[in-house]
């Protein structure tokens, strides 16, 4: 029996029409059957792409006709899609967006750190840590139940009213604090779910090697827990990115507030559309990255790789 180098048992066996070896290649020539299968796959892929494109065009055309033929479309176009106000709003909205980006970066790091600490506190063992576990559970229950908008109003408007010495009244800092308090409660539950998903045998194996409880948590449990929870953590950061616009309720000039100023002066709502599209453009890359990470981890899990 002849073994064809470079091919598997199924792929390497030639039928009568497969042809011989070509000098200078890897010794493998695909059979006519395989070439026919590949041609069929390409034809089917092109057909599916064409159908999807045609379906999208038809749907877009129908929606466009429905919208532009609506009785109130001329007034709606002037009020929400005015080119002059869009050109006026775009530079100011982009200037305000820089504040939203900075809030995302700072609050994102603070949320991850605080959320991790709360999650670790909730997973501590032993009766001596019961007060710490109870406080961590009360924190997550309270801030997960409290609407973010109310939390922002309490912190941004209530803290300055106390007139405490040495406490900032900057709406940006107070708004960032409120965002951190709320989102750290959600992220703490994500981390806790990841920690509890690690099989107890991992901790037992670490202890059998001489590691303390803290060393086992740091070097064995947490790396696996964080790696498993990357997709939901990225989703929380996407939500945080959008909710940074809520700090405008305290007067901070971010992208939303910049649009609101123009709307208040012109009574035209086009700047809101501009601000919304800017946030969408900022969110889409992170969303696609989240999808890519999720798909990659699903493939690793299906193949039995490290997750």
C-alpha positions in Angstrom: 0.0 0.0 0.0 1.3 3.4 -1.0 1.1 6.2 1.6 0.8 9.7 0.1 2.9 12.1 2.0 1.2 15.4 3.1 -2.4 14.1 3.1 -4.7 12.4 5.5 -6.2 8.9 5.0 -9.4 10.3 3.5 -8.0 13.2 1.6 -4.8 11.5 0.4 -6.3 8.5 -1.3 -6.6 9.2 -5.1 -9.4 7.9 -7.2 -8.8 7.1 -10.8 -9.3 10.7 -12.0 -7.2 12.3 -9.3 -4.0 12.6 -11.3 -0.5 11.7 -10.3 2.2 13.6 -8.4 3.6 16.8 -9.6 7.3 17.4 -9.2 8.2 20.1 -6.7 4.9 20.1 -4.8 4.1 18.4 -1.4 3.1 15.2 -3.1 -0.7 15.8 -2.8 -3.1 16.4 -5.7 -6.7 16.9 -4.8 -9.2 14.6 -6.4 -11.9 15.6 -8.8 -14.5 14.9 -6.2 -12.9 17.2 -3.8 -12.5 19.9 -6.4 -16.1 19.6 -7.3 -17.2 19.9 -3.7 -15.1 23.1 -3.3 -16.6 24.5 -6.5 -20.1 23.7 -5.2 -19.3 25.5 -1.9 -18.1 28.6 -3.7 -21.2 28.7 -5.9 -23.4 28.3 -2.8 -21.6 31.0 -0.9 -21.9 33.4 -3.8 -25.6 32.6 -4.2 -26.2 33.2 -0.5 -24.3 36.5 -0.6 -26.3 37.7 -3.6 -29.6 36.7 -1.9 -28.6 38.5 1.3 -27.6 41.7 -0.6 -30.9 41.7 -2.6 -33.0 41.1 0.5 -31.2 44.0 2.3 -31.7 46.3 -0.6 -35.4 45.5 -0.9 -35.9 46.0 2.9 -34.0 49.3 2.9 -36.0 50.5 -0.1 -39.3 49.6 1.5 -38.4 51.3 4.8 -37.2 54.4 2.9 -40.5 54.6 1.0 -42.5 54.2 4.1 -40.6 56.9 5.9 -40.4 59.5 3.2 -44.1 59.1 2.2 -45.3 59.6 5.8 -47.4 62.7 6.2 -45.1 64.2 8.8 -41.8 63.4 7.1 -41.0 67.0 5.8 -41.4 68.4 9.4 -39.5 65.5 10.9 -36.6 65.9 8.4 -36.3 69.6 9.2 -36.4 69.0 13.0 -34.2 65.9 13.3 -32.1 65.7 10.1 -31.1 69.3 9.4 -27.7 69.5 7.7 -26.9 73.0 8.9 -27.4 72.2 12.6 -25.6 68.9 12.1 -22.5 70.7 10.8 -22.7 73.1 13.7 -23.1 70.4 16.4 -20.5 67.9 15.2 -17.3 69.8 16.3 -18.8 70.6 19.7 -20.1 67.1 20.2 -16.7 65.7 19.4 -15.1 68.0 21.9 -17.5 66.8 24.6 -16.9 63.2 23.6 -13.3 63.4 24.8 -14.8 63.7 28.3 -16.8 60.6 27.8 -13.7 58.7 26.6 -11.7 59.8 29.7 -14.6 58.8 32.0 -14.7 55.4 30.3 -11.0 54.8 30.8 -10.8 55.9 34.4 -14.1 54.5 35.5 -13.5 51.2 33.6 -10.3 50.6 35.6 -11.9 51.6 38.9 -14.9 49.3 38.2 -12.7 46.3 37.4 -10.6 46.8 40.6 -13.5 47.5 42.9 -15.6 44.7 41.4 -12.8 42.2 41.8 -12.3 43.2 45.5 -16.1 42.8 46.2 -16.2 39.4 44.4 -13.2 38.1 46.4 -14.8 39.4 49.6 -18.0 37.5 48.8 -16.1 34.2 48.2 -14.0 34.3 51.4 -14.4 31.2 53.5 -14.7 30.9 57.2 -17.0 32.4 59.9 -14.5 35.1 60.7 -15.2 36.7 57.3 -19.0 36.7 57.6 -19.2 40.4 58.2 -17.2 41.1 55.1 -19.3 38.7 53.0 -22.5 40.3 54.3 -21.3 43.8 53.5 -20.2 42.8 50.0 -23.6 41.1 49.4 -25.5 44.1 50.7 -23.4 46.4 48.4 -24.2 44.4 45.3 -27.9 44.0 46.2 -28.3 47.7 46.8 -26.5 49.1 43.8 -27.8 46.5 41.4 -31.4 47.4 42.5 -30.9 51.2 42.6 -31.5 52.8 39.1 -28.3 54.4 37.8 -30.1 57.7 37.1 -31.3 58.0 40.7 -27.8 57.1 41.9 -26.3 59.8 39.7 -28.8 62.4 41.1 -28.1 61.4 44.7 -24.3 61.6 44.3 -24.1 64.6 41.9 -26.8 66.7 43.5 -26.8 65.4 47.1 -23.1 65.4 48.0 -22.6 69.1 47.2 -25.6 69.9 49.3 -23.9 68.5 52.4 -21.1 71.1 52.1 -18.5 68.7 53.5 -15.0 70.1 53.8 -12.5 68.6 51.4 -15.1 66.8 49.4 -15.2 67.7 45.7 -18.3 69.2 44.0 -17.0 68.7 40.5 -19.9 67.1 38.6 -17.4 65.0 36.5 -15.8 63.4 39.5 -19.1 62.9 41.3 -20.7 61.5 38.1 -17.7 59.1 37.7 -18.1 58.0 41.3 -21.7 57.2 40.8 -21.0 55.2 37.6 -18.2 53.3 39.5 -20.5 52.5 42.4 -23.2 51.1 40.1 -21.1 49.2 37.6 -18.8 47.7 40.2 -21.8 45.9 41.7 -22.6 44.3 38.3 -18.9 43.5 37.6 -18.5 41.9 41.0 -21.2 39.4 40.3 -19.6 38.6 37.0 -16.3 38.0 38.7 -18.0 35.9 41.5 -19.7 33.7 38.9 -16.3 33.2 37.3 -14.6 32.3 40.6 -17.4 29.8 41.5 -17.2 28.2 38.1 -13.7 27.0 38.7 -13.9 23.4 40.0 -13.0 23.0 43.7 -10.3 20.4 42.6 -8.3 23.3 41.3 -8.0 24.9 44.7 -7.4 21.5 46.3 -4.6 20.7 43.8 -3.0 24.1 44.5 -3.2 23.5 48.3 -1.6 20.1 47.9 1.3 21.7 46.1 2.0 23.9 49.2 0.2 27.1 48.2 -1.7 29.0 50.8 -5.4 30.0 50.3 -4.4 33.4 49.1 -1.7 32.1 46.7 -4.2 29.6 45.3 -6.7 32.3 44.7 -4.2 34.6 43.1 -2.3 32.2 40.9 -4.8 29.5 40.2 -8.4 30.5 40.7 -8.5 34.2 39.6 -6.6 33.7 36.3 -9.1 31.0 35.2 -12.1 33.0 36.4 -11.1 36.2 34.7 -10.4 34.4 31.4 -13.8 32.7 31.4 -15.6 36.0 32.1 -14.0 38.2 29.5 -17.0 38.4 27.2 -19.5 39.6 29.8 -16.9 42.0 31.2 -16.5 43.5 27.8 -20.3 43.8 27.5 -20.4 45.7 30.8 -17.7 48.1 29.5 -19.8 48.7 26.4 -22.8 49.7 28.6 -20.5 51.9 30.7 -19.3 53.6 27.6 -22.9 54.6 26.7 -23.9 55.6 30.2 -21.0 58.0 30.6 -23.4 60.4 28.8 -25.6 60.5 31.9 -23.0 62.7 33.8 -24.5 65.6 31.9 -27.3 65.8 34.4 -24.9 67.5 36.7 -23.8 70.1 34.2 -20.7 68.4 32.8 -20.1 69.4 29.2 -19.8 66.0 27.5 -21.1 65.0 24.1 -24.7 64.8 25.3 -24.6 68.1 27.1 -22.9 69.9 24.1 -25.8 68.7 21.9 -28.3 69.7 24.5 -27.0 73.3 24.6 -27.4 73.7 20.9 -30.9 72.1 21.0 -31.9 74.6 23.8 -30.8 77.5 21.7 -32.2 76.4 18.3 -35.1 74.2 19.3 -33.9 71.7 16.6 -33.2 68.1 17.7 -30.6 67.3 15.0 -27.7 67.7 17.5 -29.2 64.8 19.5 -29.0 62.6 16.4 -25.4 63.6 15.8 -24.5 62.8 19.4 -26.3 59.4 19.2 -24.5 58.5 15.9 -21.1 59.5 17.5 -21.8 57.1 20.4 -22.8 54.4 18.0 -19.6 54.8 16.0 -17.6 54.6 19.2 -19.5 51.5 20.5 -19.4 49.4 17.3 -15.7 48.6 17.4 -15.8 47.4 21.0 -19.0 45.4 20.3 -17.4 43.6 17.3 -14.3 43.0 19.5 -16.5 41.4 22.1 -18.2 39.2 19.5 -14.8 38.1 18.2 -13.5 37.2 21.7 -16.7 35.3 22.4 -16.5 33.3 19.2 -12.8 32.6 19.8 -13.4 31.3 23.3 -16.4 29.2 22.0 -14.1 27.6 19.4 -11.5 26.8 22.1 -14.1 25.3 24.3 -15.5 23.2 21.4 -12.0 22.0 20.6 -11.3 21.2 24.3 -8.7 23.9 24.6 -7.9 26.2 27.4 -10.8 28.5 28.4 
